[in-house]
């Protein structure tokens, strides 16, 4: 299983699409690592500068419909190449969400009111997420603002994908 959790990158917007996650001009790259320098290259968001906002972050917090747009695996690959293995949002585009689990990464859907509270309470702080798959809890914590826990709701197949590290490892042990 890949390590889940870490410091948060706050992307306070709905509908962040796959072209903003990894621009289409880089889809000819033949390895995940080759995508690393281009993550969020075309994302325009007030206060976001990928050169200063991205380093050290392992979790993305966003709003609704994260990963909409093209159905490419390159978007989760670019996140993974940068050490990001968790995205927390109100909702995800269906294919993006499936691609996350196929890569052994967590696409955690939490209610809009929880996402709003996370942005209100933790934006501008050095916030850490701890993921506990046994108790199905997400724990957000910052020195300045304390902690907030949110339930994690996963189906059995999604949990199996996370625990095995993704589709390839899951299939290798079963087929």
N, C-alpha and C positions, 0 to 999 in steps of 0.2 A: 504494500500500500504506500502511496505517495504521502508525504507529509502535508497535512491540511492545516491551514491557519497562518497567522502572522500579522504583520502590520498592514493597515488599511490604506488604500488609495480611494479617495472620495471623488466620484464622478457624478455630480448632481444634475442628471438630465434623463429624460425618457428617450427611448428609441435610439440608443447608440447602436449603430449598424456595423455589419461586418467590414464594410469598406473603411470605416473609421477605426476599427480595431486593427486591421491589416489591409492597407490599400491594394487594390486589384493589380496594380503594376508590379507587385512582388510575388504574384502567384506562380511565377515560373521557377521560383527557388525550389531546390530539390531536397532540402533538409529543414527540420524545425529550427535548428540553430541559426540558419541563414536568415530567418525571419526576425530574429531578435532585435536588430537595430531599428526596425520599422514599426514596432508596436505603437499604436495611437498617433502615428505620424500626421494623419489628416484630421485628428480630433480637434475641433475648435470648441473650447469651453472656457468661460471666464475664470481666471485664476489658475488654469492648468497649463503647465509648461513641462512637457515630457522629460526634459533633461534634468529638471530639479524635482518634479513630483513623483516620478516613477522609481528611481533607485531605492532598493530596500523594501519595496512593497510586495506583499505576497497574496493580498486579497483585494478585490475590487468591490466597492459598494456603489450601487447605482439605483436608478428608478425602474420604471416599467419597460417591458419589451426589449430587454438587453439582447443583443446579437441578432436583431432583425436584418433583413436584406438577403444576400446570397447565401446559399446553403453550402458553404465551403468549410472544410475541416481546418483550413489555414488559420482561422480566427482563434480557436482554442490552442492550436499549435504555437502561435505567436505569444499568447499569454503564458503557456507552459515554458517556452524558451526563455522567458523573462522571470521565471520562478513563481508566477501567479498560478495557483492551483484551485482557487476558490473565487467565485463571483457570487455575491449576495445581491438580490434584486427583488422587486415586487413580482416580476414575471420575466420570462425568457421567450424568445422565438423558439418554436418547437424543435427545429433541426439543430440549432445552435446548442440547445440544452442537451439533446441526445449526443451530439459530438463531444460535449464536455465529459459526459459519463463514459463514452467510448474511450476517451483518453485517460480515464481514471481521475477526473477532476470533478469538483463539487460545484453544481449550479443550485444554490440554496434559495428557494423562493420563500419570502417572508411577507406578511401582510403589509399593505401600504402604510398603515398607522405606525408599524414598527420601523419601517424604513424612514419615515418622516421623523420619528423620535431619534433614530440613530444619527441622521444628518443634523437635527437641531442640537442634540446633546454632545456629539463627538466631533463634528467638523472643526478643523483647525487644531485638533489635538493629535498626539501620537497614540493612536488607538490600535490595540492588539485584539485579534480574534482567536479564540481557542475553540476547536471543533471537537465535540465528544460524540462519537458515533454510537457508543454503548448506551449513553443516556439520551441520545438524540437531542443535544442542546448546543446552541451557539452562544458563546460568552464573549461579549465585547467589553473591553476594559481600557480605561485611560486614567492616569494618575490624577488628572485635573477634575474628572467628572465621575469617577467610580465605575461601576459595572452595570451591564444590562444583559439579561439572558433572554433568548428567544428559542422556542421549540423548533426542531428540525424535523421536517416531514419527508421521509423517503420511502419509496416502494422497495420491496425485497430485491428486485433486479438491480435497481440503482445502488443499493447498499452493497450488493455482491460485486458490482463493477468497481466501486470505490475500494473495497477491501482487497480485490484482486489486482488493482492497479490499471484497470482498463480492459477493453474488449479482447485484445490479443492474449493477454495473460489469463483472462477468464476462460476464453475458448481453449487455450492450450491445456488447461487442467481438466477440461470436461469432454473434449471431443477427440 
